[in-house]
């Protein structure tokens, strides 16, 4: 081996060491995410180390060591996480648990949502990779084509991408409005009670606005948004307005669900404002 080959070999070894460190950091990141997810389960699902270990089909001590950072990983694979999800959310298991109604409701909701969130938290592929977004099966191919084209567009500025998304949304809204009856009457007015709003929202959803069964959290969020807007003076909602509000709530729910749960705090190191507007009400000295 000549001098050039030795230099090349050393360079390759350094690159390999750097890659190994990067891969290790990535693995540690997923273990940390899983640890945070288990903590959330303990709070939201009223579970504990004993139940988590039983669901994972491992002994309790490795889990305890993992949760208190004495051990950085667990002797588990994808199958164990699937088993845990099924164990925690099985209807018969929920019925027999002496836990609060809120915890039971959270477990039922997790059952409806499926195991994909837990799998992706640990770095595993979700159950199905065929459907990127939840849409009606007959529209999947067309929407997948749009997603692929948007994903592969090259932009130098993030604002350029936002402009395209805004243009698509405006076009959808315009076509949706034209498809509606011009003199469409409100389906919710200022005299509607909370029970009536709940009934109207459920009936509206069942008309085919979304092909998936609505989660309890989604319906509650939509109802809360309606009540808040009514309190601010928006007393009537027609179908198009309800649809737009639904899209806002849906986007917020999806964005919140995808936020990295390990980022508990965000520290702002630099902030610039091009335009500042101040409003002073009463000033108490």
N, C-alpha and C positions, 0 to 999 in steps of 0.2 A: 504494500500500500504506500503510494507516494504521499508527499506533503499535502498536495491539493485534496487528495481523497480523505486524508486524515482530518483536514479542516472541515470538509463537507460532512464527515461522519460526526464530528463534534457538534456542528451546527444542527444536524438532525436530532442528536441526542438532547440538546438544549431545548429544541422545539417540542420534542416529545415530553420532556419534563414539564414544560410550561402547559402543554395540553392536558397532562395528567392532573396538574394542579387545578386547572380550569374545570375538568370533569368532576374532580372531588368537591370543588366548591358548589357545582351545580347539584350534585347528589346531596350535599349537606343542606342546601337550600330547600330541596324537596322534603327532607326529613324534618326540617324546621316547620315547613308548612303543615306537614301531617301532625306534628306536635300541637300546633296552634288549632288545628281542626278538632283534635281530640279534646282540647280545653273547651272549645265551643260546644262540643257534644255534652261535656259534663255540665255546662251551664244551661244550655237550651233543652237538652233531652233528659236532664236529671239522671245521668248515668254516672258510673264510678269506675275505678280501675279494675275492680273485680268483674264487672259486666263487660267492659271493653276487652279485657284479656280473654274472657270466655268467648266473646264474639269472634275474636281473632284466632281462637284455638291455640293460644300460647299460655304459658304460666304467668302468674301475676308479677313476679319479681323483675323480669326483663322489661315489662311495660313501666313499672314504677321507676326503674333506673333510667329508662328513656325519657320519661316525663320530667324527672328532676335533673336532667342533663348529665347524669353520671355515665350514660351510654348514649352514643350519638345515633344509633340505628336500632332496628328491630329485626328479628328473624322471620320476616313475613314477605309474601309476594302478593301479586294481584288477587289471587284466589282468596287470601285471608281478608282483604278489604271488602270483597264482594260478600263474603260470609258475614262480616261484621255488619254491613249495611242491612242485610236480610235479617240478621238476628235482632238488631235494634228496632226494626220497623215492622216486623211480622205482626199482623193484627192480633193473633192470639197472645203474643208476648206483651203487646201494649195493654190489652184488656186485663192481664193478670198482674200488671205492675202497679204498685202503690205509689203513684206519682201524681203531680198536679194535672189539672185539665189542660193547662197551657203546655206542659211537657208532652202530654199525649197528643195534643194537636200538632206540635212541632214534629213529633215522630211520624204522624200520619202524613204531614206535608212532605217530609223527607222521603217517605215511601212513594208518594206521587211523583216527586222530582227525579227519583232514580239514583243509582250509585255513581253516575258520571262525575259529579262534583268531587266526591271523595277520591275517586280514581285519579282524576287530573291533579288534585292537590298533591298526591304522592308521585306524580310524574308518569302515571300509566295512561295508556290510551283509553278513551271512553268505550262504553259497550258497543256503540255503533259509530263508525266514522263516515257513513254514507250520507247522513243528513247533517249539514253544518248548522242550518237554522230550522226551527220548527215551522213548517209550512204545510199547506195541503199537498198531498203526494202528487197530484196532477200538475202542480206548478213547480215542483222541485227542480226539474231540469232547466227551465227558463231562469229561475232565480239563481241556480248554481252558476249558470253562464255569466250572469251579471256580477256575482260575487267574484268569480275568477278574473274577469276583466278589470274590475276595480282593484283587486289585490295585486295585479301585475302592472298597473300603471306606474310610471316613474315620474316622481315630482321632485323638484328642487326645493319647493316651499310647501310646508304643511297646509298653509292657507289655500293653496291651489286645490288641494284635495277637498277641503271643506267647502269651497265654492261649488265643486261638482256635486257633492252630496246635497247642498242646499238647493241646487238647481233641480236635482231629481225629486227632492221632497216637494218643491213648489209645483212641479209638473204633476205629481201624484195628487196633491191637494186640489189643483185646478180641475183635473179630470174627475176626481171624486165629487167635487161641488157641482159640475155640469151634469153628472149622472143623477143628482138628487132632484126631487120635485122643488121648483122655485119657491113655492109658498109653504114649504115644510113647517109644520107646527111644532112647538116645543113638546118634548115628551116628559120633561121635568120642569115644574114651576116652583115659585117661591113658597107655595102652600104645602109642598110635599113633606111628609113626616120622614123620619129616619127609616122607619119600616117600609114606607112607600118607595123611598129611594133605593133601598136594598132590593125590593121586588122588581123595580124598573130595570136596575142594572143587570140583574140575573136574567130577566126576560130578554133584554137587549142583547146580552151575550149569547143566549140560546138561539138567536135569530141567525147565527152563522158568522159573527164577526171574527171568530177565531176557531180553528178546527180542533184545538186541544181543549181538554177539560180545564177550566180555570182553577188556579190554586186559591185557597182561602186567603192567602196573603195578598194576592193580586186583586181580588174583588174588594177586600177591605181597603187597600190603598186607593183604588178608584173611587170608592164611596167616600173616603176621607177627603180626597181632593175635591170632590163635588161639594161636600159640606163646607169646606174652607172657602171655596169660591163663592158660595151662596152667602156666607157670613161677610164677605167683602163686597157684596152687592150684585154679584152675578146670579140672578134669580131664575133664569130660564136656560135650558139646554135642549137643542134639537139633536138629531142623530149625527149630523156631521161634526158638531161641536163635541159630542160625547166620544166620537171616534178619534178626534184629534187629542182629546184629553187622555183617552186610553193609550194612544201611541206614546205620549209623554210619560205616563206612569210606567208603561212597559219598558221604555228605554232606560228610565231611572232604575227600575228593578234589575234589569240585565247588567247595567253598568255597576251597580252596587254589588251584585253577586260576583262579578269578575275582578273586583279590587283585591289585590294581594293582601290576604288577612295578616301577613306578617308585618305589614307597614302600619303599626299602631299609631305612630306619630310621624308627622311631616314637619321638618324644620326648614323654614324659608331662609336661604342664605343671601338672596338678592331679589329685589322687587323694584320694578320700574313702572311708573304711571305716566302715560302721555297726556291724559286729560283727567283732571280732578274736579269733582263737583261737590260742594259742601252745602249742607242744609242745617241751619240752627233753629231749633224750636225754643222752648223756654230754657233759660240758663239760670241755674240755681247757684248762688254763691254761698 
